[in-house]
Amino acid sequence: MHRIARRILPALGLLLAGTAAEAQYTVYGVTNVAGQQQLVSFSSATPGAVTTLGATGANLTGIDFRPANGLLYGYDGSRVYTVSLTTGAATLVGDIDDLTGGAGGVDFNPVADRLRLVDGAGTSLRVNVDASTTIVDGSLAYAAGDPNAGSSPFVTAVAYTNSVAGAASTTLYGIDTRNGTLVTVNPPNNGTLNTVGSLGLGTLSAINGFDIVTVGGTNTAFFAALGAGSISNLYTVNLGTGAATLVGAVNAGGGLAGIAAVATVPEPSTWLLMGSGLLAVGAMARRRART
């Protein structure tokens, strides 16, 4: 390897590592304001600064980005939509079997490219959104030997890890709002629940949102829980322990009924700074090489 390259590559690694460590995310959510559902967005670092993007024209109970095509999808209890990130408008994709157990969660499996739907009654579905076909999987139930074995789960939010196109493996997590716990669904098609740990928030409202965003192989979990005054609070969730850490209140005008997060594209100034740094390192290396 050329001596200059040997000097530049470590510097590039440091720059990229710094960028990953300071990663920010854009979180989208749906909330009802004055009787009309709106799509909103905010930075994961500053959830109090909310942008209203527009009315969905539907009553979505959950949203998620589909890794296979990058589009935002929504579900209203019997229909699947795509949702515009610029106007908020929901466009019908197809009708599917209903979830009859009330509030539930939605998330795309990045390996199988199927939409997972669950509800508070323990129903678990796999949906091919392109064909509008549904497979009914095993009902959600705690594994024998689990601390909550024998109790009725109330899982109202789910999210998969490794949420990127072409993922080779994934794990399905859920939020049992009655117990206030983080769980895994493993195997997901069997509906077997395993308790990870308490969120530390007590019993929770079924009006919530949960998503996992994956950047550079790192999974970051966000949870929006309804708080005082019908305002949602944004938390990060430790996938190893279940512990939730408050980020801040989401001033969206109402509680969030679903969230979906994506990595924020760095500002042009950030790329300029990175490029300038690499040029400086290269110039220094060339000067040293001549001496």
Wavefront OBJ file of the C-alpha trace (Angstrom):
o trace
v 0.000 0.000 0.000
v 1.315 3.488 -0.858
v 2.575 5.481 2.120
v 0.117 8.322 1.420
v -2.788 5.883 1.328
v -1.610 4.413 4.612
v -1.873 7.877 6.153
v -5.194 8.836 4.569
v -7.149 5.646 5.281
v -6.839 5.845 9.081
v -7.942 9.476 8.914
v -10.913 8.507 6.761
v -11.822 5.847 9.303
v -11.751 8.400 12.104
v -13.938 10.792 10.139
v -16.502 8.113 9.352
v -16.457 6.813 12.906
v -17.098 10.301 14.192
v -19.983 10.699 11.768
v -21.557 7.394 12.891
v -21.149 8.273 16.547
v -22.957 11.564 15.993
v -25.684 10.049 13.800
v -29.010 11.835 13.841
v -32.322 10.426 12.732
v -35.489 11.842 11.259
v -38.587 10.418 12.908
v -41.967 10.464 11.154
v -45.205 10.048 13.063
v -48.970 10.209 12.655
v -51.187 12.131 15.036
v -54.738 13.453 15.082
v -55.058 17.231 15.267
v -58.513 18.841 15.287
v -60.095 15.616 14.056
v -57.722 15.151 11.123
v -54.736 12.828 11.005
v -51.450 14.503 10.104
v -48.030 13.177 9.141
v -45.326 14.980 11.121
v -41.540 14.778 11.312
v -38.846 15.787 13.775
v -35.197 15.178 14.594
v -34.501 12.427 17.098
v -32.213 14.890 18.888
v -34.824 17.662 19.189
v -38.309 16.075 19.239
v -39.888 19.313 20.437
v -39.331 20.939 17.026
v -42.014 19.295 14.893
v -42.818 19.870 11.211
v -46.364 19.119 10.027
v -46.176 17.643 6.519
v -49.876 17.269 5.721
v -53.068 15.295 6.207
v -52.967 11.553 5.517
v -56.616 11.414 4.499
v -56.808 8.147 6.444
v -56.741 6.916 10.031
v -53.450 5.042 10.164
v -52.677 3.002 13.261
v -49.072 2.286 12.325
v -46.378 3.255 9.815
v -43.029 1.836 8.709
v -40.398 2.222 6.015
v -40.091 -0.783 3.717
v -36.385 -1.612 3.327
v -36.921 -3.147 -0.128
v -37.943 0.161 -1.727
v -37.508 2.879 0.910
v -41.167 3.921 0.799
v -43.221 4.760 3.882
v -46.244 2.475 4.353
v -49.212 2.795 6.678
v -51.989 0.543 7.955
v -55.474 1.548 9.114
v -56.888 -1.749 10.400
v -57.923 -3.251 7.076
v -55.976 -1.480 4.327
v -52.331 -0.799 3.465
v -51.183 2.525 2.016
v -48.043 4.283 0.894
v -47.575 7.690 2.512
v -45.999 10.725 0.846
v -43.143 12.259 2.832
v -43.795 15.654 1.256
v -47.593 15.978 1.478
v -48.528 13.310 4.033
v -51.183 11.912 1.684
v -51.914 8.180 1.956
v -52.392 6.239 -1.300
v -54.205 2.898 -1.153
v -52.105 -0.176 -1.963
v -54.614 -2.897 -1.129
v -57.140 -4.406 1.270
v -56.025 -7.093 3.712
v -57.492 -9.182 6.510
v -58.558 -7.180 9.535
v -56.911 -7.071 12.917
v -59.839 -7.310 15.304
v -58.031 -6.958 18.613
v -57.776 -3.180 18.741
v -54.547 -1.180 18.651
v -51.608 -2.974 17.113
v -48.129 -2.699 15.634
v -46.712 -2.867 12.117
v -43.190 -3.392 10.788
v -41.504 -4.814 7.692
v -39.350 -7.911 7.977
v -36.201 -6.866 6.044
v -35.257 -10.474 5.220
v -38.623 -11.812 4.015
v -39.982 -8.431 2.795
v -43.288 -9.073 4.546
v -45.284 -6.688 6.713
v -45.788 -7.957 10.262
v -49.079 -6.958 11.910
v -49.944 -7.674 15.542
v -52.739 -6.560 17.846
v -53.591 -6.484 21.523
v -55.576 -9.724 21.232
v -52.431 -11.628 20.259
v -53.151 -11.907 16.537
v -50.034 -12.000 14.354
v -50.153 -11.695 10.571
v -47.648 -11.730 7.702
v -48.687 -9.642 4.715
v -47.394 -9.589 1.151
v -48.297 -5.979 0.420
v -47.731 -6.345 -3.333
v -50.222 -9.205 -3.647
v -52.486 -8.180 -0.723
v -52.256 -11.705 0.686
v -52.092 -12.588 4.372
v -50.793 -15.530 6.400
v -52.112 -15.946 9.943
v -49.244 -16.957 12.225
v -49.247 -18.360 15.740
v -50.964 -16.231 18.372
v -48.671 -14.235 20.642
v -47.996 -16.055 23.920
v -45.196 -16.035 26.463
v -42.745 -18.925 26.393
v -42.847 -21.529 29.138
v -40.463 -20.453 31.863
v -40.703 -16.766 30.966
v -41.423 -14.448 33.927
v -44.750 -13.597 32.276
v -45.668 -17.146 31.227
v -49.387 -17.766 31.547
v -50.360 -14.095 31.411
v -52.149 -12.594 28.416
v -49.818 -10.351 26.405
v -50.869 -6.965 25.103
v -48.290 -6.247 22.418
v -49.226 -3.049 20.600
v -45.942 -2.199 18.843
v -43.291 -4.225 16.994
v -40.039 -3.551 15.124
v -37.358 -5.613 13.381
v -33.590 -5.193 13.707
v -31.230 -4.974 10.710
v -33.838 -2.900 8.912
v -31.960 -2.535 5.624
v -32.411 -3.980 2.151
v -30.714 -7.339 1.735
v -30.448 -8.105 5.453
v -29.390 -11.702 6.121
v -30.906 -11.941 9.601
v -33.284 -10.039 11.845
v -34.925 -10.143 15.280
v -38.491 -9.042 16.000
v -38.984 -6.933 19.140
v -42.254 -5.777 20.645
v -43.684 -3.617 23.416
v -46.126 -5.203 25.868
v -47.860 -2.042 27.017
v -49.820 -3.754 29.797
v -46.625 -5.003 31.442
v -44.502 -2.059 30.317
v -41.852 -4.418 28.952
v -39.689 -4.999 25.904
v -40.063 -8.485 24.428
v -38.723 -10.515 21.544
v -40.964 -12.592 19.292
v -38.830 -15.635 18.590
v -39.567 -17.444 16.449
v -41.805 -14.712 15.043
v -44.029 -17.009 12.995
v -44.811 -19.024 16.128
v -45.632 -15.925 18.171
v -43.398 -16.978 21.078
v -42.724 -14.034 23.404
v -39.616 -13.711 25.548
v -39.303 -10.886 28.070
v -36.170 -8.749 27.672
v -36.842 -6.350 30.530
v -38.866 -3.458 31.885
v -38.959 -0.136 30.093
v -39.195 1.516 33.493
v -42.301 3.466 32.471
v -45.067 1.452 34.132
v -48.271 0.493 32.318
v -48.499 2.275 28.972
v -51.180 3.526 26.617
v -51.823 1.559 23.441
v -51.385 4.863 21.581
v -47.681 4.635 20.885
v -44.993 4.142 18.281
v -41.915 1.912 18.136
v -39.221 1.586 15.485
v -35.667 0.373 15.022
v -33.365 2.122 12.555
v -30.161 0.455 11.361
v -27.040 2.373 10.314
v -23.662 0.738 9.763
v -24.814 -2.457 11.456
v -25.930 -0.605 14.601
v -29.590 -0.850 15.645
v -31.122 2.139 17.439
v -34.604 1.758 18.927
v -37.061 4.609 19.471
v -40.331 4.480 21.395
v -43.001 7.188 21.537
v -45.228 6.808 24.612
v -48.286 8.879 25.441
v -47.632 11.182 28.387
v -49.385 13.975 30.251
v -51.671 16.250 28.268
v -52.006 13.723 25.421
v -48.477 14.555 24.270
v -46.074 11.765 23.346
v -42.596 11.493 24.828
v -39.750 10.109 22.725
v -37.415 7.536 24.288
v -34.498 5.452 23.147
v -34.737 1.801 24.177
v -31.837 -0.455 25.129
v -32.475 -3.656 23.184
v -30.338 -5.642 25.596
v -32.085 -4.626 28.833
v -35.360 -2.986 27.794
v -34.542 0.238 29.663
v -36.049 3.381 28.130
v -34.219 6.728 28.241
v -36.185 9.944 27.773
v -35.152 12.185 24.873
v -37.963 14.731 25.168
v -41.587 15.624 24.509
v -42.888 15.576 20.932
v -44.888 18.768 20.427
v -47.061 17.395 17.629
v -50.410 18.644 18.907
v -51.502 15.153 19.934
v -50.270 11.670 20.746
v -48.366 9.705 18.111
v -50.164 6.580 16.874
v -47.075 5.280 15.082
v -43.507 6.263 14.236
v -40.919 5.364 11.584
v -37.307 6.534 11.706
v -34.604 6.971 9.056
v -31.009 8.134 9.183
v -30.675 11.850 8.509
v -28.657 12.676 5.392
v -25.639 14.784 6.448
v -25.833 18.454 5.552
v -23.672 19.582 2.588
v -21.500 21.480 5.057
v -20.740 18.196 6.823
v -19.566 16.548 3.622
v -17.552 19.675 2.797
v -15.871 19.506 6.186
v -15.064 15.823 5.714
v -13.689 16.444 2.234
v -11.581 19.374 3.398
v -10.168 17.239 6.173
v -9.176 14.491 3.763
v -7.565 16.990 1.385
v -5.579 18.459 4.241
v -4.421 15.010 5.343
v -3.438 14.155 1.781
v -1.501 17.379 1.313
v 0.352 16.844 4.573
v 1.198 13.292 3.590
v 2.569 14.423 0.223
v 4.762 17.073 1.843
v 6.148 14.516 4.266
v 6.738 12.045 1.443
v 8.956 14.570 -0.374
v 11.168 15.221 2.655
l 1 2 3 4 5 6 7 8 9 10 11 12 13 14 15 16 17 18 19 20 21 22 23 24 25 26 27 28 29 30 31 32 33 34 35 36 37 38 39 40 41 42 43 44 45 46 47 48 49 50 51 52 53 54 55 56 57 58 59 60 61 62 63 64 65 66 67 68 69 70 71 72 73 74 75 76 77 78 79 80 81 82 83 84 85 86 87 88 89 90 91 92 93 94 95 96 97 98 99 100 101 102 103 104 105 106 107 108 109 110 111 112 113 114 115 116 117 118 119 120 121 122 123 124 125 126 127 128 129 130 131 132 133 134 135 136 137 138 139 140 141 142 143 144 145 146 147 148 149 150 151 152 153 154 155 156 157 158 159 160 161 162 163 164 165 166 167 168 169 170 171 172 173 174 175 176 177 178 179 180 181 182 183 184 185 186 187 188 189 190 191 192 193 194 195 196 197 198 199 200 201 202 203 204 205 206 207 208 209 210 211 212 213 214 215 216 217 218 219 220 221 222 223 224 225 226 227 228 229 230 231 232 233 234 235 236 237 238 239 240 241 242 243 244 245 246 247 248 249 250 251 252 253 254 255 256 257 258 259 260 261 262 263 264 265 266 267 268 269 270 271 272 273 274 275 276 277 278 279 280 281 282 283 284 285 286 287 288 289 290 291
